[in-house]
Amino acid sequence: MSAWVWWFVLGFVLLIAELTTGTFYLLVIALAFAAAGTTSLIGMPFVIQLVVAAGIGLAGSLWLRNSRFGRHGTRREPLQNLDVGQVVRIEQWSPSRTARTAYRGAQWDVELAPGEEAVAGDFVIRDVLGSRLIVARRPTT
């Protein structure tokens, strides 16, 4: 089988995989493979095909990363996270400004927000990063 066929087959497989993920990155790589297949079809050497695939894949990925489509899930809206604003009690902080606390029936890693003092007491959840709670001192009323 000719090289161009393999480029297009691999591009098509990535296109199908893209439909299951919805990230657009696989679509960029599939387009890069299609471009490499086209260069193969017009008779360019394999090294040129690789350069075209790598160049378009890299340029497309960088473009996508800086576009609104590449920032999928990186911007968090506090109102969409019901944990933000909840109060947790921290008994003891480690020297690295982290702690463990029970919250919603499980043990969570807790990190102190910048500018906050590491003392025992009640803290308000300001953000959730993965399985880590970012907290700030609860204002006294």
N, C-alpha and C positions, 0 to 999 in steps of 0.2 A: 504494500500500500504506500502511496505517496505521502510525504511529510505534511502536505497541506491538509490532507484528509484528517490526520491525527490532530492537527491544530484545531480544526473545526469541531471534531468530535469532543475534544477536551473542553473547548469553549461552550459547546452545547451542554455537556455534563455540568459545568459550573453554572450555566444559566438555569438549569433545572434545580440545582442546589440553592441558588439565589432565591428561587420562588418559595423555598421552605424557610429561609432565614429572614429575608426582608431587610438586609443591612445595606445593600447597594454595593458593597465592596466586591463581592463575588461577580457582580455585573460588570464592574470595571475590569476585573481580571479576565472575564469572558470576552469582553471587547478587545482587550490586549491580545488574547489568543486568536481572535478572529483577524486582527490586523496582521499578526505573524503568519497566519494561514494565507492571507492575501499576498504577503510578500513571498511566501513559498510558491504560491500559484503563478506568480509572474517570473519565477525562476531565480530569485535571490538566494545567495548561499545561506546555510544554516546559521552561521554566526550572525548575519544580518537579521535573520528571523528572531533569534534570541534577543538581540539588541532592541528590536522593535517591540517585542513582547514586554521586555523589562522596562523600557522607556515609557511606553504607554501605560503599563500597569502602575509604575511608580508615580508618574505625573497625574494619572487619574485618581490614584489613592490620596495623594496630597491635596488635589483639588477637592475631592469629596470630603476629606477631613475638615477642610476649612469652610465647606458649604453648610447650609442648614440641614442637609440630609445626613451629613457625617456626624453631627452632634446629637444623634438620637439617644435620648435617655441621660444626657449629661446635665441638662438644666433641670433642677428640681424645684417644683412649686411647693412651698411649705404647706399650703392648705390641702394638698393631695396626700400628705403623709400624716396620718392621725396620731402618730407618736410625738410629733413636734408640739411642744407646749405642755406635755405631760410632766409630772414631777416624779423624780427618783431620789432615793436616799443613798448617800455615799458615806460609809463609815470610815474608810481609810484610803488615802491616795498613795501611790507609789512615787518614788523620786522622779520617775519619767512622766509624771502628771497623768497617769492612767489608773484605772481601778476596775473592779468587777462588782456588779450589782444584780440583784434579782429584779426582773421586770417582765411582766406578762407571763409569769410562770417559768422563766428560763434565766440562766445567767448570761449577762451581756458584758462585753468590753465597753468601758466608758473612757472617753478622752475629754480633757478639760479644754474649753474654748480658749483661744488666745486672749490674754489679758485678765484671766480669771485667777483667783487665789485658790490653792489646793488645801481646803479645810473641810473637815467632816460637816455634813449637813444635807439640806434639801437642795436639789438642783433641778433646773428646767431643761428638758431636751430641746436643743436648738436645731439639730440636724441628725440624720441617720446615714452613715456611710457604710454600706454593706451590713455587717453585724456589729458595728461600733456606734455607740451613742455619743454625740458631741453635746456637752452640757455646759450650762452657765449657772452661776449662783442664783438661787431663787430670790427675787427681791422681797425684802421684808415690808410688811404692810402694817 
